[in-house]
Amino acid sequence: MIDYCIWGFGKEGQASYQYLSRLYPNASIAVLTDVFDAKVAQLFTDKQYFYADGGLDLLAQGHFKTIVKSPGISLYRDELVQAKLNGSLVTSSTNLWFQRFPDAKKIIVTGTKGKSTTATLLHYCLSLFGMDLCLAGNLGTPLIDVEPGKDWTILELSSYQLADLTESADISILLNLFPEHIPWHKSVEQYYLDKTHSLKLSSSIICNGQSQLVSQYLVDVTDKTTHFDTPNGFNVKDHQLYYKEDLLQHNFTLKGDHNLANLVCVLTLLDQLKLSWRSILMKLADFEALPHRMELFVDANGIEFINDSISTTPESTKCAIECLANTKLFLLLGGAERQQNYLELLSYLETLDIGHIALIGVTGKRINDYLISVNSKLNFAYYDRLKDACVSIQKLVKPGEKVLLSPAAPSFGEFDNFQQRGDAFLLHAGFSR
């Protein structure tokens, strides 16, 4: 029997392998991938590298004492369920990091949308108070590779990482809940449960007071829950920032009520930590949107190209579009399939001045077929590639109009990730970073 199996060998799997090798130099450590990977095979012997059906069968039979799975591998895979029944322990690099640093002060930031912006904004605001911080999670460097901050470690975590998290944080933030990642979690209900169960272990929870779903799934921990965006605290009203009834002046530049709500969440936490939040309201101008989040580029003809490739849900795309009201819009929509509901988004688009909707990917085909079936009056077409969609739109758009890539779907298929998709959009529009 082999001591450890690293299932998945991307950035996080590689970091987990290096970590375990350092920590347990005498342990036997194997690597498993769903399909044969020649590059991985060059790194290990036949007794260390397993793949495809043969490797998956060994995993299911309990051949590995401990399985460290990568986040993209569903906790509900049949092989994993069987491995547990046969005595294997299943864990993750997130759990390994929590166990390595039990005394570190931790803040988890999660939600279906907005978690990256909010985690980064929280890091920005706490740094204004001179704190020693670490920002980690889904923001580039694998968590297992980082050292905690002396004051706080801010962890932006997805449902994949939370589903089997057994350790607790000091504070958890839950921004919102919308249907997402259904193929991984097997159902919307399970997604909500996986998103919230480990948050309940935290000493304190800050959550969205405008979301009935959030309240429903945290109903059993109301004694340690603080709501943001409510009239008796920080809130957004008429596109303005308030503390109770007090209108707050600030120089926060990110557009949209959803970004103000992210700021409201951060201010709620600062207030809970008894920090002087008023002192930073006019120090927010330097905080910028994340790459691939509503990035604006303007060509020589005055046409605006907005890269919002990070938007992978209908709800986040609707927020992006709301920031661009009162102008003709050309939209690129679609990507990989996650069984999301696009009816509300499509109904919203019917009310706007939409020049053309370029549909791409598996979800784009589904949306295209639906719009045809209901005889939609929207101007739309399906394209096999993002490049083809961009070429078509550039023939239609005029100076002063806007082109928005906000796909409301993951990138997998034509692209490896949303970063690659966003960069391709900019390249086809004539821009480079």
Buried (B, 14 or more C-beta within 10 A) or exposed (E): EBBBBBBBBEEBBBBBBBBBEEEEEEEBBBBBBBEEBEEBBEEBEEEBBBBEEEBBEBBBBBBBBBBBBBBBBBBBBEBBEBBBEEEBEBBBBBBBBBEEBEEBBBBBBBBBBBBBBBBBBBBBBBBBBEBEBBBBBBBEBBBBBBEBBEBBBBBBBBBBBBBBBEBBBBBBBBBBBBBBBBEBBBEBEBBBBBBBBBBBBBEBBBBBBBBEBBBEBBEEBEEEBBBBBBEEBBBBEEEEBBBEEEEBEBEBEBBBBBBBBBBBBBBBBBBEBEBEBBEBBEBBEEBEBBBBBBBEBEBEEEBBBBBBBBBBBBBBBBBBBBBBEEEBBBBBBBBBBBEBEBEEBBEBBEEBEBBBBBBBBBBBBBBBEEBEEEEBEBEBBBBEEBBBBBEBBBEBBEEEBBBBBBBBBBBBBBBEBBBBBBBBBBBBBEBEE
